[in-house]
Amino acid sequence: MRLRDLDFSSLRVVLLFVAVGATACLMPAQADTYWHLRAGQDLFRSGHVQLTELYSHTARGRPWPNHEWLWQAISYGSYRMGGMPLLQLLAASCVTLAVALAYRAMRARPSVNFVLALLGIPLASVSWALRPQAVSLLFLIVLLHLLLAQRFWLLPALFLVWANLHGAVAMGGVVLTVATIVSAFDDERARFRKLLVATIVSGLATALTPMGLGLWRFIGQSIARSRQNQILEWLPAYPRGPIEIGFWVGALALMACTLRRWRRLGSWQDRVTVAAALVLVPLAARAVRNISPFFLLWLPAMSRLIGPQARLPRARPSAGEPSVEHPRLNLALVAVAGVGATIAIGWCFWLPLDRLGWHPIPDRALAAIAGCPGPLYNRYNEGGYLIWFAPEVPVFIDSRQDPYPPELLTAHAAAERSGDFAELFARYHIGCAALPPNSPVALRLTAARWIEKFRDDSWVVFHPAASPRVGHDSAPGP
């Protein structure tokens, strides 16, 4: 359809995607964003992928299974060319294109597709952040489109790149395997043979990473560690909040429609789409972070289950009623929305908006951290920020988790639950701490009269009163 013929049905879809793009442009940077940038910077400087831990004083020299090196190169390259705005736009383009491709794969009537999009897209956006997950969302829906178009010869290249970008390639492998199983029960044997070969070659392609086939063993081990360490995004999706409840409503609706309408699905493409969404139900149930990719596939799956025959109830226009379609007005509305969204995003980038997380540590806090009289203590959640913004100070721990020995992770978690820091600080000779003010350890350090070199609503930086050595938590040191 030409823009000058824009009807109301198309207008609402265009406005929806203006909103999607604007929301994607405001996705927050997180701690992971910044250790990825630091690793990318070091990759540019050295010319090789870093596989040894160099950013901490607690795990320095240990192996680091750096399986996301390609995202580090891309993210730092974008940052180097255009700063945080260009990196933000890159990630926003990935998730916006992913949603657009999911919408394109829908097959119900436009009004039904629009309602499903209004229900599913907000839940698909819950984990949007400036991390490699943004690219994985795009690759997941590209995988679905390649399957539906039967362009199986492109799958190995997709998996080769994906395996070097992000560990969610494992989710892609699950979807591809399920598609192959569905194809095995189809009458067209030639298609099954081609897809089977493509699946095997794609699996072999994932070995072309710095970790080789050990990538798959590492992914399983890393997920297990994340659950053991109670990382929030890896916890099960118990129905305790609106996001988790929304997931279970969507999952139950998908399963109920599948039971009722599976036999009516008219094509192999429809069955593969529904099966791909179904296989993500247990993955999302086991980890909240998988809710976003589930809803990305939920959109085309539900649309195909509902089918093009279903209609939404609506009032019929009476005879002689004038048309409500005003193409020129609709085009003007799109132009106003697009310009307004562009100005608003530019303003948020220029400020920059706190939500973006581009300046998570004040300069005065960084100065206090730079003056640490001894090794630094920080929390798991904030280590990634410090790796980038205070590169001269080795961190205690950060959200990569994999280079760190399990006993350190356990001891750190216990200290942050109880506030008892004495034994941990003595073991690692801690002489400085940078923490959120509400951290249990921060509260104990205040009670122990450690000197606050900086404090605001987000950070407090402590130096010991006398010596970086700590003997007990009721006094700053001997």
C-alpha positions as CSV (number, residue, x, y, z in Angstrom):
1,M,0.0,0.0,0.0
2,R,1.2,3.5,-0.9
3,L,1.5,6.0,2.0
4,R,-0.9,8.3,0.3
5,D,-3.5,5.6,0.5
6,L,-3.0,4.9,4.2
7,D,-6.2,3.6,5.7
8,F,-7.1,3.5,9.4
9,S,-6.2,-0.2,9.7
10,S,-2.7,0.5,8.4
11,L,-2.4,3.7,10.4
12,R,-2.8,2.0,13.8
13,V,-0.1,-0.6,12.9
14,V,2.3,2.2,11.8
15,L,1.7,4.1,15.0
16,L,2.2,0.9,17.0
17,F,5.6,0.5,15.5
18,V,6.5,4.1,16.1
19,A,5.8,3.3,19.8
20,V,7.8,0.1,19.6
21,G,10.8,1.9,18.1
22,A,10.6,4.7,20.6
23,T,10.4,2.3,23.5
24,A,13.4,0.3,22.1
25,C,15.4,3.5,21.8
26,L,15.0,4.0,25.6
27,M,16.0,0.5,26.7
28,P,18.4,0.8,29.6
29,A,22.1,0.1,29.6
30,Q,23.0,-2.4,32.4
31,A,26.1,-3.6,34.1
32,D,26.6,-6.2,31.4
33,T,26.6,-3.5,28.8
34,Y,29.8,-2.0,30.2
35,W,31.9,-5.1,30.8
36,H,31.1,-6.0,27.2
37,L,32.4,-2.6,26.2
38,R,35.6,-3.0,28.1
39,A,36.2,-6.5,26.6
40,G,35.5,-5.0,23.2
41,Q,37.9,-2.2,23.8
42,D,40.6,-4.7,24.8
43,L,39.8,-6.8,21.8
44,F,40.4,-3.8,19.5
45,R,43.7,-3.0,21.3
46,S,45.1,-6.5,21.4
47,G,43.6,-8.0,18.3
48,H,42.6,-11.3,20.0
49,V,39.7,-12.6,22.1
50,Q,40.4,-12.4,25.8
51,L,40.0,-15.8,27.4
52,T,41.7,-15.1,30.7
53,E,40.2,-13.0,33.5
54,L,42.0,-9.7,34.0
55,Y,39.5,-7.3,35.5
56,S,39.3,-8.5,39.1
57,H,41.7,-9.0,42.0
58,T,39.9,-12.1,43.2
59,A,39.9,-14.2,40.0
60,R,42.7,-12.7,38.0
61,G,44.4,-15.2,35.8
62,R,41.6,-17.8,35.8
63,P,40.0,-19.0,32.6
64,W,37.2,-16.8,31.2
65,P,34.9,-18.6,28.7
66,N,34.3,-15.5,26.7
67,H,31.6,-16.8,24.3
68,E,30.1,-13.4,23.4
69,W,33.3,-11.8,21.9
70,L,31.6,-10.9,18.6
71,W,28.9,-8.8,20.4
72,Q,31.8,-7.1,22.3
73,A,33.5,-6.2,19.1
74,I,30.3,-4.9,17.5
75,S,29.2,-3.0,20.6
76,Y,32.5,-1.3,21.1
77,G,32.9,-0.6,17.4
78,S,29.5,1.2,17.5
79,Y,30.5,3.0,20.6
80,R,33.8,4.1,19.1
81,M,32.1,5.5,16.0
82,G,29.1,7.1,17.6
83,G,29.2,6.8,21.4
84,M,26.3,5.5,23.4
85,P,23.6,7.0,21.0
86,L,24.8,4.8,18.1
87,L,25.1,1.7,20.3
88,Q,21.6,2.4,21.6
89,L,20.2,2.8,18.1
90,L,21.9,-0.4,17.0
91,A,20.2,-2.4,19.8
92,A,16.9,-0.6,19.2
93,S,17.0,-1.5,15.5
94,C,17.5,-5.2,16.4
95,V,14.5,-5.5,18.7
96,T,12.3,-3.3,16.5
97,L,13.1,-5.4,13.4
98,A,12.5,-8.5,15.4
99,V,9.0,-7.4,16.4
100,A,8.3,-6.3,12.8
101,L,9.3,-9.7,11.5
102,A,7.2,-11.4,14.1
103,Y,4.2,-9.2,13.0
104,R,4.9,-10.1,9.4
105,A,4.7,-13.8,10.2
106,M,1.1,-13.4,11.6
107,R,-1.7,-14.8,9.4
108,A,-5.0,-13.8,11.1
109,R,-7.1,-10.8,10.0
110,P,-5.5,-7.4,10.5
111,S,-7.8,-6.5,13.4
112,V,-7.0,-9.8,15.2
113,N,-3.3,-9.4,14.6
114,F,-3.4,-5.9,16.0
115,V,-5.1,-7.0,19.2
116,L,-2.7,-9.9,19.6
117,A,0.2,-7.4,19.1
118,L,-1.2,-5.1,21.8
119,L,-1.3,-8.0,24.2
120,G,2.0,-9.7,23.3
121,I,4.4,-6.9,22.5
122,P,4.5,-5.3,26.0
123,L,5.4,-8.7,27.4
124,A,7.9,-9.3,24.7
125,S,9.6,-6.1,25.7
126,V,10.1,-6.8,29.4
127,S,13.8,-7.8,29.1
128,W,14.8,-5.4,26.4
129,A,18.2,-4.0,27.4
130,L,21.5,-2.9,25.9
131,R,22.9,-6.4,25.9
132,P,23.5,-9.1,23.3
133,Q,20.0,-10.5,24.0
134,A,18.7,-7.8,21.6
135,V,20.5,-9.5,18.7
136,S,19.4,-12.9,19.9
137,L,15.7,-11.8,19.6
138,L,16.4,-10.8,16.0
139,F,18.2,-14.0,15.2
140,L,15.4,-16.1,16.7
141,I,12.7,-14.6,14.5
142,V,15.1,-14.6,11.5
143,L,15.5,-18.4,12.1
144,L,11.7,-18.8,12.0
145,H,11.5,-16.9,8.7
146,L,14.2,-19.0,7.1
147,L,12.4,-22.1,8.2
148,L,9.1,-20.9,6.8
149,A,10.7,-19.8,3.5
150,Q,12.5,-23.2,3.4
151,R,15.9,-21.4,2.9
152,F,17.6,-24.1,4.9
153,W,21.0,-23.5,3.2
154,L,21.3,-20.2,5.2
155,L,20.9,-21.8,8.6
156,P,24.5,-22.8,9.2
157,A,25.7,-19.3,8.6
158,L,23.1,-18.0,11.0
159,F,24.2,-20.4,13.7
160,L,27.9,-19.7,13.1
161,V,27.4,-16.0,13.7
162,W,24.9,-16.5,16.6
163,A,27.3,-18.9,18.4
164,N,29.9,-16.2,18.6
165,L,27.4,-13.5,19.6
166,H,25.4,-14.9,22.5
167,G,24.6,-18.1,24.4
168,A,20.9,-17.9,23.3
169,V,22.1,-19.9,20.2
170,A,21.1,-22.8,22.4
171,M,17.5,-21.6,22.2
172,G,17.8,-21.4,18.5
173,G,19.1,-25.0,18.5
174,V,16.0,-26.1,20.4
175,V,13.7,-24.4,17.9
176,L,15.6,-25.9,14.9
177,T,15.5,-29.4,16.4
178,V,11.7,-29.1,17.0
179,A,11.2,-27.9,13.4
180,T,13.1,-30.9,12.2
181,I,11.0,-33.3,14.3
182,V,7.8,-31.7,13.0
183,S,9.1,-32.1,9.4
184,A,9.8,-35.8,10.1
185,F,6.1,-36.4,10.4
186,D,5.2,-34.5,7.2
187,D,4.5,-36.1,3.9
188,E,7.2,-34.2,2.0
189,R,10.3,-36.3,2.7
190,A,12.7,-34.2,0.5
191,R,12.1,-31.2,2.8
192,F,12.8,-33.3,5.9
193,R,16.1,-34.6,4.4
194,K,17.2,-31.0,3.6
195,L,16.3,-29.7,7.0
196,L,18.0,-32.6,8.7
197,V,21.2,-32.0,6.9
198,A,21.0,-28.2,7.6
199,T,20.4,-29.0,11.3
200,I,23.4,-31.2,11.6
201,V,25.6,-28.7,9.7
202,S,24.3,-25.8,11.8
203,G,25.2,-27.8,15.0
204,L,28.7,-28.3,13.7
205,A,29.0,-24.6,12.8
206,T,28.6,-23.7,16.4
207,A,32.0,-25.4,17.1
208,L,33.7,-22.6,15.1
209,T,34.1,-20.4,18.2
210,P,37.0,-19.8,20.5
211,M,35.5,-22.4,22.8
212,G,34.9,-25.1,20.2
213,L,32.2,-27.6,21.0
214,G,32.9,-26.9,24.7
215,L,30.5,-24.0,24.1
216,W,27.5,-26.3,24.7
217,R,28.9,-27.8,27.9
218,F,29.6,-24.3,29.1
219,I,26.1,-23.0,28.4
220,G,24.6,-25.7,30.5
221,Q,27.1,-25.1,33.3
222,S,26.5,-21.4,33.2
223,I,22.7,-21.7,33.4
224,A,23.1,-24.1,36.4
225,R,25.4,-21.6,38.2
226,S,23.0,-18.7,37.5
227,R,20.2,-20.6,39.2
228,Q,22.4,-21.7,42.0
229,N,23.5,-18.1,42.6
230,Q,19.8,-16.9,42.5
231,I,20.3,-14.6,39.6
232,L,16.9,-12.9,39.3
233,E,16.5,-13.3,35.5
234,W,17.2,-17.0,35.8
235,L,14.6,-17.7,38.5
236,P,11.5,-19.7,37.5
237,A,8.5,-17.6,36.3
238,Y,6.2,-18.2,39.3
239,P,3.0,-16.3,38.9
240,R,3.9,-13.7,41.6
241,G,3.9,-10.5,39.5
242,P,2.1,-9.0,36.4
243,I,4.8,-10.2,34.0
244,E,4.8,-13.8,35.2
245,I,1.0,-13.8,35.4
246,G,0.9,-12.5,31.8
247,F,3.3,-15.2,30.7
248,W,1.1,-18.0,32.2
249,V,-2.1,-16.5,30.7
250,G,-0.4,-16.4,27.3
251,A,1.1,-19.9,27.6
252,L,-2.2,-21.5,28.7
253,A,-4.0,-19.7,25.9
254,L,-1.4,-21.1,23.4
255,M,-1.7,-24.6,24.7
256,A,-5.5,-24.5,24.8
257,C,-5.7,-23.3,21.2
258,T,-3.1,-25.8,20.1
259,L,-5.2,-28.7,21.6
260,R,-8.3,-27.4,19.9
261,R,-7.0,-26.4,16.5
262,W,-3.7,-28.3,15.7
263,R,-5.4,-30.7,13.3
264,R,-6.9,-27.7,11.4
265,L,-3.5,-26.1,10.7
266,G,-3.3,-26.3,7.0
267,S,0.4,-26.1,6.3
268,W,3.8,-27.2,7.5
269,Q,4.7,-23.6,8.1
270,D,1.8,-23.2,10.5
271,R,2.7,-26.3,12.4
272,V,6.4,-25.3,12.7
273,T,5.5,-21.8,14.0
274,V,3.2,-23.2,16.7
275,A,5.7,-25.9,17.7
276,A,8.4,-23.3,18.0
277,A,6.3,-21.2,20.4
278,L,5.3,-24.3,22.4
279,V,8.8,-25.5,22.9
280,L,9.7,-22.1,24.5
281,V,6.9,-22.5,27.2
282,P,9.1,-24.7,29.5
283,L,12.1,-22.6,28.9
284,A,10.2,-19.4,29.9
285,A,8.7,-21.2,32.8
286,R,12.2,-22.1,34.1
287,A,13.7,-18.7,33.6
288,V,12.0,-15.2,33.5
289,R,14.5,-14.0,30.9
290,N,13.0,-16.3,28.3
291,I,9.6,-14.7,28.5
292,S,10.6,-12.1,26.0
293,P,11.6,-14.5,23.2
294,F,8.6,-16.7,24.0
295,F,6.2,-13.8,23.3
296,L,8.0,-13.0,20.1
297,L,7.1,-16.4,18.7
298,W,3.7,-16.4,20.5
299,L,2.5,-13.6,18.2
300,P,2.7,-15.6,14.9
301,A,1.8,-18.8,16.6
302,M,-1.5,-17.5,18.1
303,S,-2.3,-15.7,14.9
304,R,-2.0,-18.9,12.9
305,L,-4.0,-20.9,15.4
306,I,-6.8,-18.4,15.3
307,G,-6.7,-18.3,11.5
308,P,-7.9,-15.8,8.9
309,Q,-11.5,-16.7,9.4
310,A,-11.9,-15.3,12.9
311,R,-13.3,-11.8,13.2
312,L,-13.6,-9.3,16.0
313,P,-17.1,-8.2,16.8
314,R,-17.8,-4.7,15.6
315,A,-20.7,-2.5,14.7
316,R,-21.6,-2.4,11.0
317,P,-21.7,1.1,9.4
318,S,-25.3,2.2,8.5
319,A,-26.3,2.9,5.0
320,G,-25.2,6.3,3.7
321,E,-22.7,6.8,6.5
322,P,-19.6,8.7,5.2
323,S,-16.3,6.9,5.1
324,V,-14.1,7.2,8.1
325,E,-10.9,6.7,6.0
326,H,-8.9,9.9,5.5
327,P,-5.6,8.9,3.9
328,R,-4.1,12.4,4.0
329,L,-5.0,12.9,7.6
330,N,-3.6,9.5,8.5
331,L,-0.4,10.3,6.7
332,A,-0.2,13.6,8.6
333,L,-0.7,11.8,11.9
334,V,2.1,9.4,11.0
335,A,4.4,12.3,10.1
336,V,3.6,14.1,13.4
337,A,4.1,10.9,15.4
338,G,7.4,10.1,13.7
339,V,8.8,13.6,14.1
340,G,7.6,13.8,17.7
341,A,9.2,10.5,18.6
342,T,12.5,11.5,16.9
343,I,12.6,14.8,18.8
344,A,11.7,13.1,22.1
345,I,14.4,10.4,21.6
346,G,17.0,13.0,20.6
347,W,16.1,15.0,23.7
348,C,16.5,11.9,25.9
349,F,19.9,11.2,24.3
350,W,21.1,14.8,24.8
351,L,20.2,15.0,28.5
352,P,20.8,12.0,28.8
353,L,17.8,10.5,30.5
354,D,18.6,8.7,33.7
355,R,16.6,5.6,32.5
356,L,19.2,5.1,29.8
357,G,21.9,4.3,32.4
358,W,24.7,6.0,30.4
359,H,26.2,7.7,33.5
360,P,25.6,5.2,36.3
361,I,28.4,6.4,38.6
362,P,29.0,10.1,39.5
363,D,32.4,11.6,38.8
364,R,33.0,12.2,42.5
365,A,32.3,8.6,43.3
366,L,34.8,7.5,40.7
367,A,37.4,9.9,42.2
368,A,36.8,8.3,45.6
369,I,37.1,4.8,44.1
370,A,40.3,5.8,42.3
371,G,41.8,6.8,45.6
372,C,41.2,3.4,47.3
373,P,44.0,2.6,49.8
374,G,43.6,-1.2,49.1
375,P,41.6,-3.8,47.1
376,L,38.0,-2.9,46.3
377,Y,34.9,-4.6,47.5
378,N,31.7,-4.2,45.4
379,R,28.6,-6.2,44.7
380,Y,27.9,-8.6,41.9
381,N,25.3,-6.3,40.3
382,E,27.6,-3.2,40.1
383,G,30.9,-4.8,39.0
384,G,30.3,-4.4,35.3
385,Y,29.9,-0.6,35.7
386,L,33.2,-0.4,37.6
387,I,35.1,-2.4,35.0
388,W,34.3,0.3,32.4
389,F,34.1,3.5,34.3
390,A,37.0,2.7,36.8
391,P,39.3,0.6,34.6
392,E,42.3,1.2,36.8
393,V,40.7,-0.4,39.9
394,P,40.3,-4.2,39.8
395,V,36.8,-5.3,40.9
396,F,35.9,-7.7,43.6
397,I,33.2,-9.5,41.5
398,D,31.0,-8.8,38.6
399,S,28.0,-10.2,36.6
400,R,30.1,-12.4,34.3
401,Q,30.2,-14.9,37.2
402,D,31.9,-17.6,35.1
403,P,35.5,-16.7,35.9
404,Y,34.9,-16.6,39.7
405,P,35.3,-19.6,41.9
406,P,32.0,-20.9,43.3
407,E,33.2,-20.4,46.9
408,L,33.7,-16.7,46.3
409,L,30.2,-16.3,44.8
410,T,28.7,-18.2,47.8
411,A,30.7,-16.1,50.3
412,H,29.7,-12.9,48.6
413,A,26.0,-13.8,48.5
414,A,26.1,-14.7,52.2
415,A,27.8,-11.4,53.2
416,E,25.2,-9.4,51.2
417,R,22.4,-11.3,52.9
418,S,23.7,-10.9,56.4
419,G,25.9,-7.8,56.3
420,D,28.7,-9.8,58.0
421,F,31.8,-8.6,56.1
422,A,34.7,-9.2,58.5
423,E,35.8,-12.6,57.4
424,L,35.3,-11.9,53.7
425,F,37.2,-8.6,53.9
426,A,40.0,-10.1,55.9
427,R,40.4,-13.0,53.4
428,Y,40.8,-10.6,50.4
429,H,42.5,-7.7,52.3
430,I,39.7,-5.3,51.3
431,G,40.7,-1.6,51.8
432,C,37.8,0.1,50.1
433,A,34.1,-0.5,49.2
434,A,31.7,0.9,46.6
435,L,28.1,-0.1,47.3
436,P,24.5,1.0,47.0
437,P,23.6,2.7,50.3
438,N,20.9,0.0,51.1
439,S,23.4,-2.9,50.9
440,P,23.5,-4.8,54.2
441,V,27.3,-4.6,54.0
442,A,27.1,-0.8,53.5
443,L,24.9,-0.5,56.6
444,R,27.4,-2.5,58.7
445,L,30.3,-0.5,57.3
446,T,28.6,2.7,58.4
447,A,28.0,1.3,61.8
448,A,31.6,0.3,62.0
449,R,32.6,3.9,61.4
450,W,34.2,3.4,58.0
451,I,34.8,6.8,56.4
452,E,32.3,7.8,53.7
453,K,34.3,9.4,50.9
454,F,31.2,9.8,48.8
455,R,27.5,9.2,49.2
456,D,24.3,9.9,47.2
457,D,21.1,8.0,46.6
458,S,22.8,5.3,44.5
459,W,26.4,4.9,45.7
460,V,28.4,5.1,48.8
461,V,32.2,4.8,48.8
462,F,34.0,3.7,52.0
463,H,37.6,4.0,53.0
464,P,38.7,2.4,56.3
465,A,39.2,4.7,59.3
466,A,42.8,3.6,59.9
467,S,44.0,0.6,58.0
468,P,42.7,-1.4,54.9
469,R,43.0,-4.6,57.1
470,V,39.8,-5.6,58.8
471,G,39.7,-7.7,61.9
472,H,36.0,-7.4,62.9
473,D,32.9,-5.6,61.9
474,S,32.5,-3.4,64.9
475,A,35.7,-1.3,64.2
476,P,37.4,-0.3,61.0
477,G,40.6,-2.2,61.7
478,P,43.5,-2.7,64.0
